[in-house]
């Protein structure tokens, strides 16, 4: 399950783990103009862990989800 909210400066997506044998904490993804942040509560430390991806890293991640094992470099229009 997930939710999507549009705020002033970001789109916020929250991923909620469905019932199962080993539930994970919710993941919050915030998409800004220049980066994307991913946050999840670490229950061992009771602190929120945060990862920041550039737009380039996000595009690489999206492409990687549909590719077989290997090493790749994406060529973008601005790279030419």
C-alpha positions as CSV (number, residue, x, y, z in Angstrom):
1,X,0.0,0.0,0.0
2,X,1.2,3.6,-0.6
3,X,0.0,7.1,-0.4
4,X,0.9,10.2,-2.5
5,X,0.6,13.8,-1.3
6,X,1.5,16.9,-3.3
7,X,3.0,19.6,-1.0
8,X,4.3,23.1,-1.9
9,X,7.9,22.1,-2.7
10,X,7.7,18.3,-2.9
11,X,5.7,15.2,-3.8
12,X,5.6,12.8,-0.8
13,X,5.1,9.1,-1.3
14,X,4.8,6.8,1.7
15,X,5.2,3.1,1.3
16,X,3.4,1.0,3.9
17,X,4.5,-2.7,4.3
18,X,1.5,-5.0,3.9
19,X,0.8,-7.6,6.6
20,X,3.2,-10.4,6.5
21,X,5.6,-12.4,8.6
22,X,8.2,-9.7,9.0
23,X,6.9,-6.1,8.7
24,X,9.3,-3.2,7.9
25,X,8.8,0.4,9.0
26,X,7.1,2.8,6.5
27,X,9.3,4.4,3.9
28,X,8.8,8.0,3.0
29,X,10.1,9.3,-0.3
30,X,10.1,13.1,-1.0
31,X,10.7,14.2,-4.5
32,X,12.1,17.8,-4.8
33,X,13.2,19.7,-7.9
34,X,16.9,18.9,-7.4
35,X,16.9,15.6,-5.4
36,X,14.9,12.8,-3.8
37,X,15.1,11.8,-0.2
38,X,14.2,8.4,1.3
39,X,13.5,8.1,5.0
40,X,12.8,5.2,7.3
41,X,12.7,4.8,11.1
42,X,15.4,2.5,12.4
43,X,13.7,0.9,15.4
44,X,17.0,-0.3,16.8
45,X,18.2,3.3,17.4
46,X,14.8,5.1,17.3
47,X,16.3,7.5,14.7
48,X,15.1,8.2,11.2
49,X,17.7,7.2,8.5
50,X,17.8,9.4,5.5
51,X,19.3,8.9,2.0
52,X,19.5,11.6,-0.6
53,X,19.6,10.8,-4.3
54,X,20.4,13.3,-7.1
55,X,18.1,13.3,-10.1
56,X,20.8,11.5,-12.1
57,X,21.1,8.8,-9.4
58,X,17.3,8.4,-9.4
59,X,17.2,8.0,-13.2
60,X,19.9,5.3,-12.9
61,X,18.0,3.5,-10.2
62,X,14.8,3.5,-12.3
63,X,16.7,2.1,-15.3
64,X,18.5,-0.5,-13.1
65,X,15.1,-2.0,-12.0
66,X,14.5,-3.2,-15.6
67,X,18.0,-4.4,-16.5
68,X,19.8,-7.7,-16.1
69,X,22.9,-8.1,-14.0
70,X,25.9,-6.1,-15.3
71,X,27.6,-2.7,-15.2
72,X,26.0,0.1,-17.1
73,X,26.4,3.8,-17.9
74,X,23.4,5.7,-19.2
75,X,23.9,8.3,-21.9
76,X,21.6,11.3,-21.5
77,X,20.8,13.9,-24.1
78,X,22.8,16.5,-22.1
79,X,25.9,14.2,-22.2
80,X,26.2,14.4,-26.0
